[in-house]
Amino acid sequence: MVAQAALPLAAADVMCCLGLGFLLAALYDCGRFLLGSSRVVCFVLDVAAFLLAAVLLCSFAAGRSASGVVRWYMAAGVLCGLGGYFLVLAPASRAVQCFLKWLVSLPLLLLWLLLCKPLLLLQKRLLSAVKQKAKRKRSKCHKKQQQKQLQKQGRILYNSR
């Protein structure tokens, strides 16, 4: 059994794990921003975050911690880092993400308004002009057909008494 670490060393370990939790939450949030928030993406990111948390915690314990093994307070530090990020920094990062989405979509919106929308309006006008011309032509042909349907008076063969 490994001996208990001194309180200042354990506190230093907790602070480092707290930072690892913040880092892990920031990576998770960035992944959700870049990949979206569908069910499959969230599941994959959750599994990846869990595995990355385990790898980070074991790596930190083996290489940097005072005790050399993973302790419960290290895992609690990672969880507090995750919770702290999502409670404190996540609303601000959401605002930044919304601003970035707006900033990226602004040139596309301007391109749509300046180029695509006038072209679509022109296309709509041309199509309506072609439809009007075809409608006039159909109505003209229809009128000629109505006139041609009548028989001439000389050909009607009825009893003319």
C-alpha positions in Angstrom: 0.0 0.0 0.0 1.2 3.5 -0.9 1.7 5.9 2.0 -0.5 9.0 2.3 0.9 12.1 0.6 1.5 15.3 2.5 -1.3 17.8 2.5 0.5 20.5 0.5 1.6 17.9 -2.1 -2.0 16.5 -2.3 -3.3 20.1 -2.7 -0.9 20.7 -5.6 -2.1 17.5 -7.2 -5.7 18.6 -6.9 -4.9 22.0 -8.4 -3.2 20.3 -11.4 -6.1 17.9 -11.8 -8.5 20.9 -11.6 -6.6 22.4 -14.6 -6.7 19.1 -16.5 -10.5 19.1 -16.0 -10.8 22.6 -17.3 -8.7 21.7 -20.3 -10.7 18.6 -20.9 -14.0 20.5 -20.7 -12.6 23.2 -23.1 -11.7 20.4 -25.6 -15.1 18.9 -25.3 -16.8 22.2 -25.8 -14.6 23.0 -28.9 -15.4 19.5 -30.3 -19.1 20.2 -29.9 -18.7 23.6 -31.6 -16.8 22.1 -34.6 -18.7 18.8 -35.0 -22.2 19.9 -34.0 -24.4 18.6 -31.3 -26.2 15.6 -32.8 -26.8 12.5 -30.7 -24.1 10.5 -32.4 -21.5 13.3 -32.1 -22.3 13.8 -28.4 -22.0 10.1 -27.7 -18.7 9.9 -29.5 -17.4 13.0 -27.7 -18.6 11.7 -24.3 -16.8 8.4 -24.8 -13.7 10.2 -26.0 -13.8 12.7 -23.1 -14.1 9.8 -20.6 -11.2 7.9 -22.1 -9.1 11.1 -22.3 -9.9 11.9 -18.7 -8.7 8.4 -17.7 -5.5 8.7 -19.8 -4.8 12.2 -18.4 -5.4 11.2 -14.9 -3.2 8.1 -15.1 -0.5 9.9 -16.9 -0.5 12.7 -14.4 -0.4 10.3 -11.5 2.5 8.3 -13.0 4.6 11.2 -14.1 4.0 14.2 -11.9 2.0 13.5 -8.7 3.6 13.2 -5.3 2.2 9.8 -4.6 2.7 8.2 -8.0 -0.7 6.5 -8.2 -4.2 7.8 -8.9 -6.0 8.9 -5.8 -9.7 9.8 -5.3 -8.9 13.5 -4.8 -7.3 13.6 -8.2 -10.5 12.3 -9.8 -12.5 14.7 -7.7 -10.2 17.6 -9.0 -10.8 16.6 -12.6 -14.6 16.4 -12.0 -14.5 19.8 -10.3 -12.6 21.2 -13.2 -15.2 19.9 -15.6 -18.0 21.2 -13.6 -16.4 24.6 -13.0 -15.8 25.1 -16.7 -19.4 24.2 -17.6 -20.9 26.3 -14.8 -18.6 29.4 -15.1 -17.0 29.6 -18.6 -19.4 27.7 -20.8 -21.9 30.6 -21.1 -19.2 33.0 -22.2 -17.8 30.5 -24.6 -21.3 30.0 -26.1 -21.5 33.7 -26.7 -18.1 33.7 -28.4 -19.2 30.7 -30.5 -22.4 32.5 -31.6 -20.3 35.6 -32.5 -17.9 33.4 -34.5 -20.8 31.7 -36.3 -22.3 35.1 -37.1 -18.9 36.4 -38.3 -18.3 33.4 -40.6 -21.8 33.5 -42.0 -21.9 37.3 -42.6 -19.9 37.2 -45.9 -22.1 34.3 -47.1 -25.2 36.3 -46.2 -23.8 39.4 -48.1 -22.9 37.2 -51.1 -26.5 35.8 -51.1 -28.0 39.3 -50.8 -25.8 40.8 -53.5 -25.5 38.1 -56.1 -27.8 35.1 -55.6 -31.0 36.9 -54.6 -31.0 39.3 -57.6 -30.3 36.4 -59.9 -33.2 34.4 -58.5 -35.5 37.4 -58.9 -34.3 37.8 -62.5 -34.9 34.1 -63.1 -38.4 34.4 -61.6 -39.2 37.4 -63.8 -38.0 35.6 -67.0 -40.0 32.5 -66.1 -43.1 34.5 -65.5 -42.6 36.3 -68.8 -42.2 32.9 -70.6 -45.3 31.6 -68.9 -47.3 34.7 -69.8 -46.2 34.3 -73.5 -47.1 30.6 -73.5 -50.5 31.4 -71.9 -51.3 34.0 -74.5 -50.3 31.6 -77.3 -52.5 28.9 -75.8 -55.5 31.2 -75.4 -55.1 32.4 -79.0 -54.9 28.8 -80.3 -57.9 27.9 -78.1 -59.9 30.7 -79.6 -59.1 29.6 -83.1 -60.1 26.0 -82.2 -63.5 27.2 -80.8 -64.1 29.1 -84.1 -63.2 26.1 -86.2 -65.5 23.7 -84.3 -68.6 25.3 -85.8 -69.8 23.6 -89.0 -70.5 25.6 -92.1 -74.2 26.2 -92.9 -74.0 24.5 -96.2 -73.0 21.2 -94.9 -75.6 20.7 -92.3 -77.9 17.9 -93.6 -81.1 18.0 -91.8 -84.6 17.7 -93.0 -85.0 21.1 -94.4 -88.7 21.4 -94.7 
